[in-house]
Amino acid sequence: MSTNKSTESDVVLIGAGIMSATLGLLLKELNPKATIEIFERLDSAAQESSDAMNNAGTGHAAFCELNYTPEKNGVIDTTKALDICEQFEESRQFWSYLVNKNIIQSPKSFVNTVPHMSFVWGDANVNFLKKRHEALKTQPLFEAMEYSEDTETIKNWAPLIMEKRKADQKVAATYMNLGTDVNFGELTKRMIKHQLKQDGVKVTFNTEVYDLKRTQDGKWKVSVKDIKTGEKRTVTSKFVFIGAGGASILLLKKSGIPEGKAYGGFPVSGQWLVCEDEQLAEQHFAKVYGLASVGAPPMSVPHLDTRFVNGKKSLLFGPYAGFSTKFLKTGSYWDLFSSISTGNIGTMVGAGLDNMGLTKYLISEVLASPEKKLASLKEYFPNAKKENWRLEIAGQRVQTMKRDKNGKAELAFGTEVVNAADGSLAVLLGASPGASTTVTIMLKLIEKCFPNEFKSPEWQAKFKEMIPSFGLKLNDHPELLKELRAETSKTLELKY
C-alpha cells in the first residue's frame, strides 16, 4: 500500500548511529521545543558503523595511533594528535553531562578504562617511537605517557605480546593508562532510547529515505518508505543531517547540492580475528597499536585489543581490509556503481590512479589465506594458536574521494562534513576517528548550520554547561585539564 502523507519537522536526521544520536541530543538540549525526526532503514539503532563489532571500539585520543604523528623531515608533527586528543576530551565531557543528567545510565556498559599502547620493533621504528614520545611528553595532554625499550617492563604492560618473542629483537612501547574501550553501539542505543521518550522527537525504524529535494521556499522535502509495508510519505524540514554511514554519499548525490558534485567514495570492508577464551583474555589488558603496512589506509593499522562487549571481556586483532562494492554492511552490491556520475567520475579516476598502493594492498588482503592472517597476528602475539580465534566480519567504510583546494583529485582519510551553502543540509562522510570525535564534529556542524543561534548567549551558556572546556584548548590550561579528567573519570567510572 502506498500513500502520500506529508508532515513537517524542524530537523530531520537520517541514520540512527552515533552521529545522529549525538546531534539530536545536542539540538534538543539547546532548544527543547525543537521537533526532530530520525529515520533508520534497519530495525534498531547502531547496527552499521556504530555497532560494537563494526569498529575498533578505541576511544581515539591519539595516545597509541602512530598515523596521527607523522615524521616530516626528521621532525614529529604532533598537530593532528593534539587536535584529536582535545576532541576526545570534549566527548568525555558530554558523556559525563548525559550521565549526570540521568539521560543515559550505567557508564560501564559503554566505556571502560583500557590502557593504550604503541608497540614497534626494529631500529628505525624504535627510533621513531622514541622521538614521538619525546615530542608528545612535553604536552600536558600527553604528559602521563610512559616509554620503554625494556622487555620486562613491556611484558608487565602486555604479557601476550612478549610471550615467545625472539630475545634479540629490538622492541619499544609507549603506555597510557588513560586509554578507554568504548562500545559506541551501546552508547548510541542508550541515546536513542532517551530520544524515543522525548516530546517532539520521533524515531522511525525500518524506514528508508529514498529521495530528498529542495522546495521553492528553501526547505527540504524528504521522501521515505516503510520497508515492510511499502507505505510512502514525505517530511518537510528546514534542516536535514545525513549520517547514514557509507550510504551518505548516495544521498548527497540525490540532494543535488553543488558542494557535493565532485565527491565520490571507495568502499573498504573489514574483518577481525576474535578470541573469547577467558584465560587468554585475562592475560591481556591494553589496546596495542602498531604501524600500518605500506600502502594501507589508516583504518587498517593493526592492533591487539581488549574489548568489553555486552559485559564480556574478549580479545580482538585486526583489522584485515577487504573489498566489496557495498557502501553498507547491509547495503547493495550496486552501491558503488550507483554513486558514479559525470560530476565525480574524474575525481574517482584521478584519486584511484594516485593511490595504486592502496589498490595493491586491498588485493593482497582479499587474497590473504587464513595462515597469512594468523601470521599477522603472531607479529603481535607470537604464541597465538589458530583454534583460539574466529573470523568476524566488521563494518563497511567508504573512503572519501574529493578535489583539494587546487582542484586535484585526492583520497581523503578521516571524517568531514559537506554543507549546503545556506546551512540547511549537512552530510557526514569518511571514517576514523569519527565516533570518538562525534561531539566536536557536531559542534562545528551546529556552528555552520545554525550560526545565529550558535552565537546567542543562551546557546553559548548551554555549550559551557554540557562541555565545560568549550571554546578552550585544554592543552593550554593544564590545571583545568586535570580537573576535568578527574571529574569525567569519576562520573564515567574510569580509572584516573
N, C-alpha and C positions, 0 to 999 in steps of 0.2 A: 504494500500500500504506500502510495506516495502523495504527500500533501505539501502545501507551500506556506506553512505557518511562519510568521515573521515577528521577532521580538527585538528589543533594544537593550543594550548593556553599556555601562561606561567603559568597561575593559573586557577584552576577550583574550584569554591565554590558551594557546594551542600546545598540547602536550602536558601530561601530569608527571613531569620529572622534577628534579631538584631545582631547576631554573624557574619554572612556572610557579612551583610551590613557594619558593623564596620571594619572588616578585609579588605574588598575590598577597602574602602575609605583610610585606613591607607596605604595599599600597593601601591595604586595609587598616593597618596601624596608623598610617599618615592621614587617611581620610576614611573614617568609619562609615560614612554614608555612601561610599562608592559601591556600585553594583558590578559584580565580576562573574564572568562565565569561564569555566575551564573545560576544554574538550580533550578527551583521551580516546584513541582508537582501540585500545586494549581494555580488558575488563577490570583492571585495577591500576593503581598508581605505581610508578617507578619500576616498570617491567623491562625497560630498554636500558639506556646508558646508566641510569641511576641504580639499577639492581646490583645487589652486593657482589655477585659473581661476574658481572659485566664490566667491572672496573677494578682498579688495584686496591681501592679502599685506603690508600695512603692519604693522610691529611697532609697534602702537599704544602710544605713550608720551606722548601729548598734546603732542608737540613742534610739530605742524602742524595738528591738528584744532581748528578755531576754535569748533565747537559745544561743546567741553569748557570753554570760558571765557566764559560768557555775561556780558553787561553788564547790571547791575541798578542803576537809579537813578544812572547815570553811573559806577559802580564796577565794575571787572572782578572777577568771582568766580573765583578760582583753585582752589577746593576740589576740584572734580572732576579737574582737570588734575593736581594734585599726587597725588591718590589713584591715578589710572590710571598715572602715571609710576612710583610706588612699586611697583605691582603688576607692571609690565613688568620692573622690576629683579629681582623675585623669579623671574620666568620665566627671565630670562637666567642667574641663578644656578643654577636647577635644570637647565637645559640644559647648563651647564658641568659640573655634577656628573655628568650622564649621560655626557658626553664623557670626562671624567677617569676614570670607572669603566669605560670601553670598552663601555658599554651601547648607545650609538649612536656612529657614526663619521662622519668626513668632514663637519664642520660647514658647510663652504662649500656643501654640497649643499642645505642648508635655510635658512641665514641668511647674509646679506651686508650689508656697510656700504653704505647708500644715504642720503645727506643728506635731511633732512625740511625742507620749506619751506612757509610760508604765503604766499599771494600775493593781493593785492587791488588794486582800482583805484577811483577816485572819492574825493572829500574825506571823506565820512562813514566809509567803510570804511578809508581810510588812517589817520584819527584813531583808529578802534577798534583797528587793529593796533598802532599806536604805544603806546596805553595798555596793551594786552595785553602787549607786550614789556616795558614799564616795570614792570608788576605781576609778571611771571614772572622777570625778570632778577635780582631780589633773592633768589630761592630757589636754594639750592645745586643742586637737581636741574636747573635751567634756566639756570645762570649762563653756560654756553657759548653761549647763543642770541645770534645777531647780528641787527641790524635795519638796513635801508637803504631810502631813497627814491631813491637814485642809480641811474639807468638802467644805467650801465656796470657797477656792482657787481652788480646783479641779473642782467644779461646774462652776467657771468662765472660766476654761480652756476648759471644755467639758460638757455643761449643761445636755445633754441627759443621760450620764452615772450615774448622781447623782439623776435624777428625780425619785421620789417614792422609793428610796433606803432605806433599814432599817436604822433607826437612830443609832442603836447600833453596826452596822457593822464597824469594823476597816478597813480603806482603806488607800492606799498610791498611789502616782503617781509621775512620772518624766515628764518633759516637755522640749522639744527642739524646739525653734521657727525656727531653720534652716532646718527643715524637708521639704521634697518635695513629690509631687504626680507626677509620670511620666507615660505618655501614650507611652509605648515602641512601640506599633503598629504604632502610628502616626510618631514617630521619625524614625522608620525603613522605612516607606513608603517614607518619605522625603529624606532619604539617598539613597534609591534605585532609586527614581525619578531623583536625580542628576546623579547617575551612568549610567542611561539609556542614558544620553546626552554626556557622556564622550567618547572620541576617544579610541578605543581599548577595550572597555567594552561592553559585550553583556549579556543581561538578558533575559532568556527564560522561560516563564511560561507554565503551562500545560505539563510539561516535567518531566518524571520520570527517575531517574538513577536506572537501574536495575542490573548493574554489574560493577565491576572495577577490573582490573588485572594488575600486573607488566609486563612491557615489558623487553626484554633482555638487553636493554641499561639503565634500572633503572627508566624509566618514568612510568606513569600510563595511561592505556587505559580505558577511562570512556565510558561506553555504555549507551546511553539514548534513550528514546522512547517518541514520541509525543502521549499523552494520547488520543487526539481526532482523529488523523489520523492513528495512529499505525506506523508512519514512524520512522525508527531507524537510528541512526548514532553513530559515536564514536568520542571522542575528546582525543587527547594525550597531556599530560601535565607533566611538571617537578614537579609540586606541586598541591596537592589536599587537600582541607579542607572539612570535613564533619560536617556541622552544621544543621543537619536535625531533631533537637528536639529528641523525643523519638525514632525515626526511625534510629538514628545514630548507635545504637548498631547492627542493622541488616546489615548495610553497612560495619561496622567494621568487622563483620564475613566474609562478601564477599571478603574483601580485603586480607584476609589470613595472615596478618602480625602476627608474633609470639607474639608481645607485647600485642595483643588483645585477644589471645586464651582463657584465663581463665575468661574473663569478661562476666557477664550476666546482665539482667535487670528485674526489677519487676515493672509493671505499677501501678500507683496510679492516679485515676481520682479525680476531684474536683467539688464542687458546691458552689455557693454564694447565699445569700439572698440579693436582690437588692431593694432599696427604691428610687423611683423617685418623691416622694411627695416633692414639692418645699418648703413647710413650714417646714417640718422636716429637710430637707437638710440644710436649712439656720440656724438651731439651733445647728448644729454640724460642727466644723471646726478643724479636727485633724484626725490623724491615731492613734488609741488607741489599743495597743498590750497587750495581757495578757500572761499567762503561758500555755504551751501545756498540754493536758491530758497525763496521764501516758501511755506510750507505743506508743504515737502518733509520727509520723515523724515531723521534724522541719517545713516542709511546711504546717503543719496543725495547727500552732499556731493561736488561734482565734484573730481576730481583727475587730474593727468597724471603717470604713474608710470613709473619704471624698474623692470622686473621681471626676475628670474632664474628661469627655469623649465627644468628638465632641462638645466642648464648653459648655456642660451642666453639672451642679453640681448634684451629687446624693450621696447616702449612700450605702455602701456595708458591709456585715458581712459574715464572714466565715474564712477559707474555711471548708466545710464539705467534708471529704475524702470519696472516693468510690472505687470500683474496676471494671476494665474492662480489658480484655486481649488485647485490642488495645494499640499500642505504640504511636499513634497519635489520636487526636480527630476525624480526618477524615481517620483513618487507618483501618486495617483489624482485625477481631476477631482472626485471625490466627497468629498475630504478635508475641505473647508470645511463642507459640509453635514453630514457625519458628526460634526463636532466640536460642533454646536449641540445644546444640551439645555435643559431647563426651568431648570436651575441657572445657566446662563451667558447665556441669550438677552437678559436685561435688561442685563447688563454690556456685551454686544456692541452692542446698540442704543444704549445711553447713550454709550459711548465713540465710536461712529460719528457720532452727532449732534454731539458736541463736537469732532470733527475733520473737519468738512466740507472744510476747506482741503486736507487730505491726499487726500480723495476726488477733488477737482477736479484736484489735481496729478497723481494717478495717471492720470486720464482723459486729461489733456493729454499725458502721457508716452506712453501707449499709442497715441495717435493721431499722435504726432510722426513726421514724414516723415524719410527719410534726410538730406534737406537741412537740416532743423532740428537733427538730431543733429550734423551737420558744423558748423553754426553755433555750437553749444555748445562744440565742440572748439576752434573758431577763437578763442573768447574767451581760451583759454589757449595756443593755438598758432596765431597769426594766419595763418601761411603753410601751414597744413595742406592737403593735397590728398586728395580722396576716394579716389583709386586706391591710396593707400598704406595704407589702413585696411580691416579687415574686421570685421563684427559677430560677437561671440561671446556666446552665452547664458551668463549667470552662474548662481549658485545661487539657490534659493528661501530667503526668510527669512519668519518668522512673527512679526509684531508682537504682543506680549502685551497682552491686554485683561484688566483686573482691577478690583477695588474698592480704593480707598485706605483709609486708617485711619478715615475718616469715612463709609465706605460708598458714596462717589461713584464711578461708573464712570469709568475713565481708560484711555488708551492708554499703555502703559509702554514707554519706549525703553531699550535696554541689555539686560543679562543678569541673570537672577535664578534662584534655586533655590527650589522649593517642596518642603518637607519634611513627611513624616508626623510627627505629634506625638511618636511614640516613636523617631524617627530611623531606622526600618527601611527607608524609601523616600525617595529624593531624585530630583527631576525638574528638569532644566535647561531653562529657557525663554528666549527672547529672541535678540538678535543682537549687533552690535558693542558693545564691543570684545572680546567673548567670547574668541576664540582666543588673543589676546595676553595676556590676564589669566587664562588657564586655571589656572595653578598656584595663584594666590591664591584663586580660586573653589573649587578642590578642597580647599585647606587649611581654608577656612571650612566646607565641607561635612563634612570629617572631624571638625572640632571639634564640629559639631552632632550628627552621626550616630554618632560613637564617642567620647563625652565622657570616659569614664573612661580609656580608653587614651590619648586625646589629652593628658591631664594627667600621664600616667605619666612618670617620669624617663627611661625608655628611649626613648619616642617623642619627648619633648622634645629629647633629645640627638641623635636621628636627624634631626629637623627642622633643627637648627642645623648638622648636617653637610651636609645637602642644600642648605640655604638659609642661609648664614652671617648674613644680616641678620634672620633670623626673630625676630619679636617687637619689632623696632625700626623706626623711621621713618628711612630714610636721609637724608631732608631735614634731620633734626635732628642727624645725625652726618656732617658733610661730609668728614671725613678718611676714615672708613670707606667712604663713597660713592666717593671717588676710588680707594681701594684695590681695592674690589670691581669697579668699572668697568674698571680696568686688568687685573685678574685674569681676568674673564669675557671681555674683549676678546681677551686672549692665547689663552685656551682655545678660543674660538669663531672665532678668526682674523678678528677685526674690527679696524678702524682705531680708534685712540684717541689 
